[in-house]
Amino acid sequence: MNHSAIDLTTAYELIDRLAEVHALPPADYAALIRAFCGGDTLRPPKEGEIGAEASAALAAYARAKADPLRRQYYGNQIFIRGLIEYSSWCKNDCLYCGLRKSNHTAERYRLDTEEILACCEEGYRIGFRTFVLQGGEDPYFTDPVLCGIVSAIRSRYPDCAITLSAGERSRESYQSLKAAGADRYLLRHETADPAHYALLHPPVQTLETRMRCLADLRDAGFQVGCGFMVGSPGQSADTLAQDLAFIQNFRPEMCGIGPFIPHHATPFAKERAGSMELTLFLLSLLRLLQPTLLLPATTALGTIHPQGRELGIQAGANVIMPNLSPAIRRGQYLLYDNKLTSGEESAQNLALLKKQMDGIGFSVVTDRGDPAGADIDASQSKDV
Ligand code: 5AD
């Protein structure tokens, strides 16, 4: 038996075990990723290359195991979140991100409370029951300012979930935002490996702080989302295994993953984009690892492939986050090159999204879309 054959047999067994017990030791995650990629490159073989069929078959196997688990908790429902990108200002200098402070060519804007409320109003009308306020780390949004926005949305939309994605803040800040009426918080951990984290960020940003923030968010009572890019510079099967081990241990309510895509005005301009196939495989593994996870098919996935988001849903994702930001701002919130800003990405185009999801046997619902097992009444959700 050759080496890859041994790896593949083991890989199928590991997927079976993950589907059954929803946990694996880190070394097994790494072995699974290596088997899928045919080695250490994080570039699974493409059609026509040696090992391509074996790799595609393994992905299909993981997908087939993930699908019934997702259906067990969420049926064929796809939850939608209206994304409001409220500020493109950022004080951080993450090496991968187009909004980094050193990018002097980035266009900067911030929405005021009225503009944010107008986005919510339109979103509510077209069927959104979760609003996600995402921004760079913009010091303008102090606790009083951000809490004011959250409580304004909370009082107008008592039946909606409010999700914040506003970066690293103090424990007290998170507590105030929760008290103001926010329900969920997204803060990707980016990588669970400290050395890898140091490669992606300047020294003032540390994994320790990021992890402290995630713990504080949990303590403050938020539903918490973490996540990471796939194929970021310096990533390996071992660092990805650490990401999965972290998720297994932390048990976030949500997890956002998408391929790394280079931005021309960052130090990573010349790096290669992450693999869509590996992203899809990891989505399936995450569904197996934590069946109730709220798992978006991200914009980045839709950006690297025209069917990226449908493929993401088929791999095990159950959330889509269309863009509710004012149309004139969408081209100014550019984390990476070629980011989708219209078409199925636009919240206004919900009809197209619904049709795409119908086409693959899923149904977009008007619902807060809380994690299964939380205090929810599934009979409340209805088709858009
Ligand atoms: N490619 C893909 N994803 C990116 N993000 C930031 N920059 C990029 C990029 N170049 C992701 C990060 C961040 C989230 C808001 O967007 O993971 O947490």
Residues whose N, C-alpha, C, O or C-beta is under 5 A from the ligand:
A	BS01	5AD	Y96 C97 G98 R188 M229 P259 F260 I261 P262 H263 A300 L335 Y336
